[in-house]
């Protein structure tokens, strides 16, 4: 699986191994189109049911969506900008935070997360396509897996294609669905799973942050850090707000009829065609997860060819999508997401406090094990605020954290944002650890 010295990267595309320098070919338009496409996902309007605040004005729910989209997108943009400045993938970027060998820990989490979400995306594509076309699911799962794997072989070419063409097809479908949904009466929202403004915002924050461990895999090819920040923040932030809002409006227009979001969108005239366009665009999420799995693995085995890794990972994800009940795996994916939320806080504070040029991503990057402590503290704060919910064999995890909430007098229905609490704890502790070294580095600089 290793790459020989005679193998060369195709001109203008991503390097095959970690030892090759990245091509700096992506402008602001490319990153804007990429992250905009990544934000245009059927998962977002489907998740809108967890954002809707029942018996509250529609404006309050949309305000929570807006606040969550801004916070999450800015954090994503900071990670994207760091990737452009350093010119390395996301997991290699974490060598500067934790050291080379300690960076293997978040790399392992990210490998599991990426494979899981790639599988989940293939299942979503297949399920939506089978419902629209009233056909068996497995051919669509197989086709989506093959296409996503093929896309992962030439990632930068795919990014340019997405930014120039796919985004416009997706926008046309979204505008059409908005027009049709807004033609319906929008009665007060009486159903929904949102329990407070901040828990609703928390759901929205989680979506941009879920891409933080992948962002630098693409923005290392950006021409400037400013362009990477703008593209990721504006692209994903706008897409997040638009897609969640579409789901909220569809629930308001059709929820009284007992329809879920997908059925509501299918109920509008020519809605099936618009949903099929969005299903096709959904391939970019599967592709991005497959490609990032391969690139993340190179943090450990730098000389392995990412094309071979992508084919292996694509095959695994496709087989899982065909044989595995991914719904039972979903809580575990959310748990891993909770692992990365405080890591974002640790990274953002540590990276942006240090002067430029002091971030060591080399093979000899020294261990910075004390920074594992704010990461762990942030994760504990997240679970104490909102334990990840498991049923069945994982129910013990949820009940154990619920018992710790009771011990500390924390109301399970506290209404706080677990993401913001976790980020704050991790960021404050990191600042206390990093500030002295940052001051010394600035003096010496």
Secondary structure, 3 states (H helix, E strand, C coil): CECCCCCCCCCCCCCCCCCCCCCCCECHHHHHHHHHHHHCCHHHHHHHHHCCECCCCHHHHHHHHHHHHHHHHHHHHHHHHHHHHHCCCHHHHCHHHHCCCCHHHHHHHHHHHHHHHHHHHHHHHHHHHHHHHCCCCHHHHHHHHHHHHHHHHCHHHHHHHHHHHHHHHHHHHHHHHHHHHHCCCCCCCCCCCECCHHHHHHHHHHHHHHCHHHHHHHHCCECCHHHHHHHHHHHHHHHHHHHHHHHHHHHHHHHHHCCCHHHHHHHCCCHHHHHHHHHHHCHHHHHHHHHHHHHHHCCCCCCECHHHHHHHHHHHHHHHHHHCCHHHHHHHHHHHHHHHHHHHHHHHHHHHHCCCCCCCCCCCCCCCCCHHHHHHHHHHHHHHHCCCCCCHHHHHHHHHHHHHHHHHCCCCCCCCCHHHHHHHHHHHHHHHHHHHHHHHHHHHC
